[in-house]
Amino acid sequence: MEDKIKNMEGIQKLLTSRNAEKYALVNPKLSALDEYGRLLYLKMLGTVVQYENDPTEMQTLFLGRIVNGIGAEEPMEEYMRRALEITETDVDEFLTSMRKKQVRYYFVLDALILSALGAGTKENEEYLAQLAELLDVRLDEFEYLCLVAKSVLMQDSACYDAAKGKVTERTKHVDAAPYIKEFYAGAVVDTLTEKHYTAPEKKLSKGIIFPTLYKERKVVFENLAITITDDWVFDGCEEVVFRNCDFSSTGGNLQFNAIGKVVMEHCAAKDFNNRAGYLSSVNNFEVKNCEFINCGVTCDSDAHGGVFLLNSGVYDNLILIENQLLNCYVQTRSNAYPREAYGVFVSGRGYMNINDMVKIIANAFSGCKCINQNSIRGLREAAVGYFDCQKAEIEGNTFTGELKYLGAVR
């Protein structure tokens, strides 16, 4: 019987460890710490768990998630052991090194959650409050972090919305996304310089009210179902990212003006009948592992770029990899005299200059068409238009249906 109990304890320990791995709390700001910084961070969290407190299963599980997400070299139990051996020098070095760094706010947030998962002794709470004070976390900042911690513990979107109303000048860049993305639908980051919209399930994003104008430095949309009813304009952003999103349109599209980088990954778009997007001076445009269904444009005159049109401006890199297009098109209404209709996926007007690299790899075109294309300039029906560039990688693209020609890259 004793051996059986020991085995069960080992199995339970293994399951807890695997849970911590599966739900690792990945925070890029913590992962960026050097090895010694990560060691001090985890040892100090270990003191929070064990100061005047017997660690609970929930505490060890959450600390395990942090250990796995931070990229630590040792298991959680080792950092708990090292916390018991921590020295005054260790504590002083931690406070000195973290006091002026933004990661101190993540430490206090992690510590608040861990403390709340414990027995809640007065001595433990006082210890945490003292650490926060010595890390130069002000009272209003501490109150904000308490609300974020409460929203994580309660898995409550309304509570996080309340926390956003308490954000301070120094905490506005704290990215709570790793902590709340499992339950929150909305803008997990909402500042003057960055917006990050996400939802734990796409169906939960239906209630999010999105702006139609974005001028922030970085804008991210992740795991969302979005209906575009009016044109969305991105103006002067450094980076715009769409990841794992489903798009449909009732008339609007995406417009990118003077953007450093636009990335679309693992997205699906359907029923855009006035193109999915217009681009002007987008330095880097990457579309990977996306699906476009029944998207295109119909023009009274020449028609270029069915899904995306590249207007004049500066373009450095065009990357199109492993995308699928079904029944997409570019169409001119008139065939009374020669008209151009080409570039079902992406194109400029005539030859476009790409300063550096064009990659068009393993894209599949099914049932796509260039309708009423009858140019006398020698530009044939084309899937991606015509580009001049310094370097090109073109391979593995397939065609089913009447569209058989990729375009010209030289």
C-alpha positions in Angstrom: 0.0 0.0 0.0 2.8 2.4 0.9 4.5 1.8 -2.5 1.2 2.5 -4.2 0.8 5.8 -2.4 4.3 6.8 -3.3 3.6 6.0 -7.0 0.4 8.0 -6.9 2.2 11.0 -5.5 4.8 10.7 -8.2 2.1 10.6 -10.9 0.3 13.6 -9.4 3.6 15.5 -9.4 4.2 14.6 -13.0 0.6 15.8 -14.0 1.2 19.1 -12.2 4.5 19.5 -14.1 2.9 18.7 -17.4 0.1 21.2 -16.7 2.7 23.9 -16.0 4.3 23.1 -19.3 1.1 23.1 -21.3 0.0 26.5 -19.8 3.4 28.1 -19.7 3.1 31.8 -19.0 5.2 33.3 -21.8 6.1 36.9 -21.1 8.7 38.2 -23.7 9.9 40.9 -21.2 10.9 38.2 -18.7 12.4 35.9 -21.3 14.6 38.8 -22.3 16.3 38.9 -18.9 19.8 37.4 -18.8 20.3 34.1 -17.0 21.3 35.7 -13.7 18.3 38.1 -13.9 15.9 35.2 -14.4 17.5 33.3 -11.5 17.0 36.2 -9.1 13.5 36.8 -10.3 12.4 33.2 -9.7 14.2 33.0 -6.4 12.5 36.1 -5.1 9.1 34.8 -6.3 10.0 31.6 -4.4 10.4 33.7 -1.2 6.9 35.2 -1.7 5.4 31.7 -1.9 7.2 30.5 1.2 7.4 33.5 3.5 5.2 32.7 6.5 3.2 30.3 4.2 2.9 26.7 3.4 2.9 26.5 -0.4 -0.4 25.4 -1.9 -0.9 23.3 -5.0 -2.2 26.3 -6.9 0.8 28.3 -6.0 3.3 25.7 -7.2 1.3 25.3 -10.4 1.3 29.0 -11.2 4.9 29.3 -10.3 5.6 26.3 -12.6 3.9 28.2 -15.4 6.1 31.2 -14.9 9.3 29.0 -14.7 8.3 27.2 -18.0 7.4 30.5 -19.7 10.6 32.4 -18.7 12.9 29.8 -20.3 14.5 28.7 -17.0 17.0 25.9 -17.0 15.9 24.2 -13.8 12.5 22.8 -12.7 10.3 24.9 -10.4 11.2 22.8 -7.3 14.8 23.9 -7.7 14.0 27.6 -7.5 11.8 27.0 -4.5 14.7 25.3 -2.8 17.1 28.1 -3.8 14.7 30.6 -2.4 15.1 29.0 1.0 18.9 29.7 0.7 18.6 33.2 -0.6 21.1 35.7 0.9 21.0 39.4 1.8 23.3 40.0 -1.2 20.8 38.3 -3.5 17.9 40.4 -2.3 20.0 43.6 -2.6 21.1 42.8 -6.1 17.6 42.0 -7.1 16.1 45.2 -5.8 19.0 47.3 -7.2 18.8 45.7 -10.7 15.0 45.7 -11.0 14.1 49.1 -9.4 14.5 51.0 -12.6 13.3 48.3 -15.0 9.8 47.8 -16.3 9.9 44.1 -15.4 9.5 45.1 -11.7 5.8 45.6 -12.5 5.6 42.0 -13.8 7.3 40.8 -10.6 4.7 42.5 -8.4 1.9 41.2 -10.6 3.2 37.6 -10.4 3.8 38.0 -6.6 0.2 39.4 -6.1 -1.3 36.4 -7.9 1.0 33.9 -6.1 0.2 35.5 -2.7 -3.6 35.4 -3.3 -3.3 31.7 -4.2 -1.8 31.0 -0.8 -3.2 31.1 2.8 -3.3 34.9 2.8 -1.4 35.5 6.0 -0.9 39.1 7.2 2.9 38.6 7.4 3.0 37.4 3.8 1.0 40.3 2.5 3.2 42.8 4.5 6.3 41.2 3.0 4.9 41.6 -0.6 3.9 45.2 0.1 7.4 46.0 1.4 9.0 44.5 -1.8 6.7 46.6 -4.0 7.7 49.7 -2.1 11.4 49.0 -2.4 11.0 48.3 -6.1 9.6 51.9 -6.5 6.1 50.8 -7.3 3.8 53.7 -6.3 0.5 53.3 -4.5 -1.6 54.1 -7.6 0.5 51.6 -9.6 0.1 49.0 -6.9 -3.7 49.5 -7.0 -3.7 49.0 -10.8 -1.7 45.8 -10.5 -4.0 44.5 -7.8 -7.0 45.0 -10.2 -5.1 43.1 -13.0 -4.3 40.3 -10.5 -7.9 40.2 -9.4 -9.1 39.9 -13.0 -6.7 37.0 -13.6 -7.8 35.2 -10.4 -11.5 35.7 -11.1 -11.1 35.2 -14.9 -13.3 38.3 -15.2 -13.3 40.6 -18.3 -15.2 43.4 -16.5 -12.6 43.4 -13.8 -9.8 43.9 -16.3 -11.8 46.7 -18.0 -11.9 48.4 -14.6 -8.1 47.9 -14.3 -7.6 49.6 -17.7 -9.3 52.7 -16.2 -6.7 52.8 -13.5 -3.6 52.5 -15.6 -0.9 55.1 -14.9 1.7 56.9 -16.9 4.4 54.4 -15.8 2.3 51.2 -16.1 0.7 52.0 -19.5 3.3 49.8 -21.2 2.7 46.8 -19.0 1.5 44.1 -21.4 -1.0 41.9 -19.5 -1.8 39.8 -22.6 0.0 36.7 -21.4 -2.0 36.7 -18.2 -5.5 37.5 -19.5 -5.7 36.1 -23.1 -7.3 32.9 -21.9 -10.4 34.7 -20.8 -10.5 38.3 -22.1 -12.0 39.5 -25.4 -11.0 43.0 -26.4 -7.9 45.3 -26.3 -5.5 43.7 -23.9 -3.1 46.5 -24.7 -4.7 49.9 -25.4 -2.3 52.8 -25.3 -1.4 55.8 -27.5 1.4 53.8 -29.1 0.1 50.3 -29.2 -3.1 48.3 -29.5 -3.5 44.6 -29.2 -6.9 43.0 -29.7 -7.5 39.3 -28.9 -10.1 36.8 -27.7 -9.8 33.3 -26.2 -12.3 32.0 -28.8 -13.2 33.7 -32.0 -16.9 33.6 -31.3 -16.3 35.8 -28.3 -15.0 38.6 -30.4 -18.4 39.5 -31.8 -19.0 42.1 -29.1 -15.7 44.0 -29.6 -16.1 47.5 -31.0 -13.2 48.2 -33.3 -12.0 51.6 -34.4 -11.7 52.3 -38.2 -8.6 54.5 -37.9 -5.3 53.3 -36.5 -2.2 55.5 -36.0 -0.5 53.6 -33.2 3.1 52.4 -33.6 2.1 48.8 -33.3 -1.3 47.2 -33.9 -2.1 43.5 -33.4 -5.2 41.5 -34.1 -5.2 37.9 -32.8 -7.7 35.0 -32.8 -10.7 37.2 -33.9 -13.7 37.0 -36.1 -14.1 40.4 -37.8 -16.7 41.7 -40.1 -15.5 44.8 -42.1 -18.4 47.1 -42.6 -16.4 50.3 -43.3 -12.9 50.9 -44.5 -10.2 50.4 -41.9 -7.3 52.8 -42.3 -3.9 52.2 -40.9 -1.8 55.4 -41.2 1.9 55.6 -40.4 2.1 52.5 -38.2 5.4 50.8 -37.6 3.9 47.3 -37.7 0.4 45.9 -38.2 -0.1 42.2 -37.5 -3.1 39.9 -38.2 -2.8 36.4 -36.7 -5.3 33.6 -36.8 -8.2 35.9 -37.7 -11.3 35.3 -39.9 -12.4 38.3 -42.0 -15.6 38.9 -44.0 -16.7 42.1 -45.7 -20.1 43.8 -46.2 -18.4 46.6 -48.2 -15.3 47.8 -46.4 -11.6 46.8 -46.8 -8.2 47.3 -45.2 -6.1 50.4 -46.3 -2.4 50.7 -45.3 -0.6 54.0 -45.8 3.1 54.5 -45.0 3.5 51.4 -43.0 6.8 49.7 -42.0 5.5 46.1 -42.0 2.2 44.4 -42.5 2.0 40.7 -41.6 -1.0 38.3 -42.1 -0.6 34.8 -40.7 -3.0 31.9 -40.6 -6.0 34.1 -41.5 -9.0 33.5 -43.6 -10.8 36.2 -45.7 -14.0 35.9 -47.7 -16.4 37.9 -49.8 -14.3 41.1 -50.2 -15.7 42.4 -53.5 -13.7 45.7 -53.5 -10.4 44.1 -52.7 -9.3 42.9 -49.3 -6.6 45.6 -49.1 -5.0 48.7 -50.6 -1.3 49.3 -49.9 0.6 52.6 -50.3 4.3 52.7 -49.3 4.3 49.5 -47.2 8.0 48.6 -46.8 7.4 44.9 -46.0 4.3 42.9 -46.8 4.1 39.3 -45.7 1.1 37.0 -46.2 1.7 33.4 -44.9 -0.6 30.4 -44.5 -3.8 32.4 -45.3 -6.9 31.6 -47.2 -8.9 33.9 -49.5 -12.3 32.9 -50.8 -14.4 34.8 -53.3 -12.3 37.9 -53.0 -11.6 40.3 -55.9 -12.4 43.6 -57.6 -14.4 44.7 -60.6 -13.4 47.9 -62.4 -14.9 50.0 -65.2 -11.5 50.5 -66.7 -8.2 48.6 -66.3 -8.2 46.2 -63.2 -5.1 45.4 -61.3 -4.7 43.5 -58.0 -7.8 41.5 -57.2 -7.2 40.8 -53.5 -4.4 43.3 -52.8 -3.4 46.4 -54.8 0.0 48.0 -54.4 -0.2 51.7 -55.1 2.9 53.8 -55.8 5.4 54.2 -53.1 8.3 52.4 -51.4 8.3 48.6 -51.2 11.2 46.6 -49.9 10.0 43.0 -49.5 7.0 41.1 -50.8 6.5 37.7 -49.2 3.7 35.3 -50.2 4.1 31.8 -48.8 1.7 28.8 -48.6 -1.6 30.7 -49.2 -4.7 29.3 -50.8 -7.0 31.3 -53.1 -10.4 29.9 -54.1 -12.6 31.6 -56.7 -10.7 34.9 -56.4 -10.7 37.3 -59.4 -9.8 40.6 -61.0 -12.3 41.9 -63.6 -12.8 44.8 -66.0 -16.4 45.3 -67.1 -15.7 46.5 -70.6 -14.2 44.3 -73.3 -15.2 46.7 -76.1 -11.5 47.6 -76.6 -8.3 46.3 -75.1 -8.4 46.3 -71.3 -6.0 45.0 -68.6 -7.1 42.6 -65.9 -4.3 40.8 -64.0 -2.8 40.1 -60.6 -5.5 38.1 -58.9 -3.6 37.9 -55.6 -1.5 41.1 -55.5 -0.3 43.5 -58.1 0.6 47.1 -58.9 -0.3 49.0 -62.0 2.2 47.8 -64.6 5.7 46.7 -63.4 6.3 47.4 -59.7 9.7 48.0 -58.1 10.5 45.9 -55.0 13.8 47.1 -53.6 15.0 43.8 -52.1 13.2 40.5 -52.1 10.2 38.8 -53.6 9.2 35.4 -52.3 6.3 33.6 -53.9 6.3 30.0 -52.6 3.8 27.2 -52.5 0.7 29.2 -53.1 -2.4 27.4 -54.5 -4.8 29.1 -56.9 -8.1 27.3 -57.5 -10.9 28.6 -59.8 -9.3 32.0 -60.0 -9.8 34.3 -63.0 -8.7 37.4 -64.8 -12.0 38.4 -66.4 -12.1 40.3 -69.8 -8.3 40.5 -69.9 -7.4 41.5 -73.5 -4.4 43.8 -73.2 -2.4 44.7 -76.3 0.7 45.5 -74.2 1.7 41.9 -73.8 0.7 41.6 -70.1 -0.9 38.2 -69.8 -3.4 36.9 -67.3 -1.4 36.7 -64.1 -1.8 35.5 -60.5 0.5 38.0 -58.8 1.3 40.7 -61.4 4.7 41.9 -62.6 7.7 42.9 -60.4 11.2 44.2 -60.7 13.4 43.2 -57.7 16.9 42.5 -56.5 16.3 38.9 -55.4 13.5 36.5 -56.0 12.5 33.0 -54.8 9.7 31.5 -56.9 8.7 27.9 -56.5 6.0 25.3 -55.8 3.0 27.4 -56.8 0.0 25.4 -58.3 -3.0 26.3 -60.4 -6.4 24.6 -60.9 -8.8 26.1 -63.5 -8.3 28.6 -66.2 -5.7 30.8 -64.5 -2.3 29.2 -65.3 0.2 32.0 -65.2 2.0 33.4 -62.1 3.3 36.7 -63.6 6.8 38.0 -64.2 9.5 38.7 -61.6 12.8 40.0 -62.9 
